[in-house]
């Protein structure tokens, strides 16, 4: 994967996670980089060969580990679909 593709991948993950704002932190006034640790972890495991359910489990695990959040797997799956759709459309 090229440097540009890696940056685009991180941008996609960041855009979708921040729009989702799973903990409501951004809506509460937190800085825009609030989820950077989680975004980096997800981005590092994120690739186009993943299926949506695998990516949803990654998102779920990352937020559970980082913020002790029990997110809805359905919400994680919605994010996974969006991420993979956008990543695949840039290839």
C-alpha positions as CSV (number, residue, x, y, z in Angstrom):
1,X,0.0,0.0,0.0
2,X,1.4,3.4,-1.0
3,X,1.9,6.2,1.5
4,X,-1.0,8.1,-0.2
5,X,-3.3,5.1,0.2
6,X,-2.3,4.7,3.8
7,X,-3.1,8.3,4.5
8,X,-6.4,8.0,2.7
9,X,-7.2,4.9,4.8
10,X,-6.6,6.9,8.0
11,X,-8.7,9.8,6.7
12,X,-11.6,7.5,5.9
13,X,-11.5,5.9,9.4
14,X,-11.1,9.3,11.1
15,X,-14.0,10.8,9.1
16,X,-16.4,8.0,9.9
17,X,-15.5,7.5,13.5
18,X,-15.6,11.3,14.2
19,X,-19.0,11.6,12.4
20,X,-20.3,8.7,14.5
21,X,-18.9,10.1,17.8
22,X,-19.6,6.8,19.6
23,X,-19.1,8.2,23.1
24,X,-20.6,11.5,22.4
25,X,-17.4,13.3,23.3
26,X,-17.1,15.5,20.3
27,X,-20.7,16.6,20.7
28,X,-19.9,17.5,24.3
29,X,-17.0,19.8,23.2
30,X,-14.0,17.5,23.2
31,X,-11.2,18.3,20.8
32,X,-11.4,17.0,17.3
33,X,-8.5,14.6,18.0
34,X,-10.3,12.8,20.9
35,X,-10.5,9.5,19.1
36,X,-7.1,9.6,17.5
37,X,-5.8,6.6,19.5
38,X,-8.7,4.4,18.5
39,X,-8.6,5.7,14.9
40,X,-4.9,4.8,14.7
41,X,-5.5,1.3,16.1
42,X,-8.4,0.7,13.7
43,X,-6.5,2.1,10.7
44,X,-3.5,-0.2,11.4
45,X,-5.8,-3.3,11.2
46,X,-8.0,-2.0,8.4
47,X,-7.5,-3.3,4.8
48,X,-9.8,-4.0,1.8
49,X,-9.6,-7.8,2.2
50,X,-11.5,-7.6,5.5
51,X,-15.1,-8.5,5.4
52,X,-17.5,-6.2,7.2
53,X,-18.1,-8.4,10.1
54,X,-14.4,-8.7,10.8
55,X,-14.0,-4.9,10.7
56,X,-17.0,-4.5,13.0
57,X,-15.4,-6.8,15.5
58,X,-12.2,-4.8,15.4
59,X,-14.1,-1.5,15.9
60,X,-16.0,-3.0,18.8
61,X,-12.9,-4.4,20.4
62,X,-10.9,-1.2,20.1
63,X,-13.5,0.9,21.7
64,X,-14.1,-1.7,24.4
65,X,-10.4,-1.9,25.2
66,X,-9.8,1.9,25.1
67,X,-12.9,3.4,26.6
68,X,-14.5,0.3,28.3
69,X,-17.5,0.9,26.0
70,X,-19.9,-1.8,25.1
71,X,-20.9,-0.5,21.7
72,X,-23.7,-2.0,19.6
73,X,-22.3,-4.5,17.1
74,X,-24.9,-3.2,14.7
75,X,-23.5,0.3,14.9
76,X,-20.0,-1.1,14.5
77,X,-21.2,-3.0,11.5
78,X,-22.7,0.2,9.9
79,X,-19.3,1.9,10.3
80,X,-17.5,-1.1,8.9
81,X,-19.7,-1.1,5.8
82,X,-19.1,2.7,5.2
83,X,-15.3,2.3,5.8
84,X,-14.9,-0.6,3.4
85,X,-17.2,1.0,0.8
86,X,-15.2,4.2,0.8
87,X,-11.8,2.4,0.9
88,X,-12.7,0.1,-2.0
89,X,-14.1,3.1,-4.1
90,X,-10.7,4.8,-3.8
91,X,-8.7,1.8,-5.1
